Each structure stands twice: as structure tokens, then as C-alpha cells.
Amino acid sequence: MEGNMKTKEAIFREWRISNKLTRKQSTKLMNVSASCLESWEQGRRRMTGSAQRLFEIYRNFPFVFLTFLDEGKSGGCPEDRG
């Protein structure tokens, strides 16, 4: 990584905090487990391509994530699914 370029996971964490989302809300939003989200935020795991794309949608269309929070449910980490 060159210079001060941030990872998608670091950008996600900043976005989550700036939007005042709790980790619990974020797991619901991204359909991942709490341990998966924690791994992203601590740099132990990378977001999958589908998680990155979903995050891009939420960043570009904020009304989508606000609507989804009422309907989504928490799941596991995609990397752990067999």
C-alpha cells in the first residue's frame, strides 16, 4: 500500500463511526457476525468482493442503509461459510 492510502476496512470503520452506527447495527447492515466485523476493523481480515460492493452502495446511497437497518438480520462471515 502506498503512502497514506486506507484499506476498505479502515474506510468502513470511519464511515460507521461518522454515521453513528453501532457495531451491532453494522453487523446487521453487512450481514456478518460480530467477530467478522471486528476482524475487519482490526485488520485481521479483508472484506470480500461482495462486502466491498455492498459497502460502496451504502456509501453512495445512504437512504439504502437507513431503510435496510429496519429489515436486515445478522449472519456469519462469508469467509467462514462452506
N, C-alpha and C positions, 0 to 999 in steps of 0.2 A: 504494500500500500504506500503510495507516495504522499509526502508532506502531511497535511492535516486532514486528508480525506477520511470521512467517517464511514463506518460499516452501516449496512441497512439496519442492523440490530441496535446500534447506538442511536441512529436517527429515529427508530421506532420508540425507543425509551424516551427520548426528548419529546417526541410527538405525544406520547401517552401522558407524560407529566404536564406538558403545556395545555393539554385538553382536559386536565384534571380527572383522568381515568385511573381507577384503582387497578391493581394487578388482577383482581377478581373480574372486574369488568373487561379487562384486556384479554383474559383467557377465554371469556365468553365470546368476545368480538372476533378473535382469531381462531376459535375452536381448537385450542390447545390446552394441555394441562398446565397447572401452576409451575411444575418443575421444568417444563419445556420453556415457558416464558422466562423463568429465572435463568435458565441456561443461555438463552439468547442475550439477556441483559448483562450477564456476567462474561459473555464472550466464549462460553464453552461449546456452544452450538451455533450453527448458521441457520438462517431461515431457509426453508425450501423455496423453490421457484414459485410454487403456488401461494405460499405465505407472503412472499415478496410482492407478488401481483395483487393479492388481496389488500395488503397494506397500501400499495400505490392507489388503489381505488378509494380507500378510506381517506387518504391524504388529499386526493384531488376532488372528491365529492363528499364533504363532511356530513351532509344530511344522510348519507347512506349508513354510516356507522351509528348515528343517533337513532335511526329507525331500527337497525339491527339489534341494538342493545336490549330492546324490549322483547325480541323474538328468539335470539340465539341461545345456544346452550354449550357448556364446556365439553371438550373432548380430550383425546390424548394427543401426544406429539406425533405428527405424521411420520417422523423417522422411526418411531417405535412400533408402527403398525406393520404387521407381517404380510 
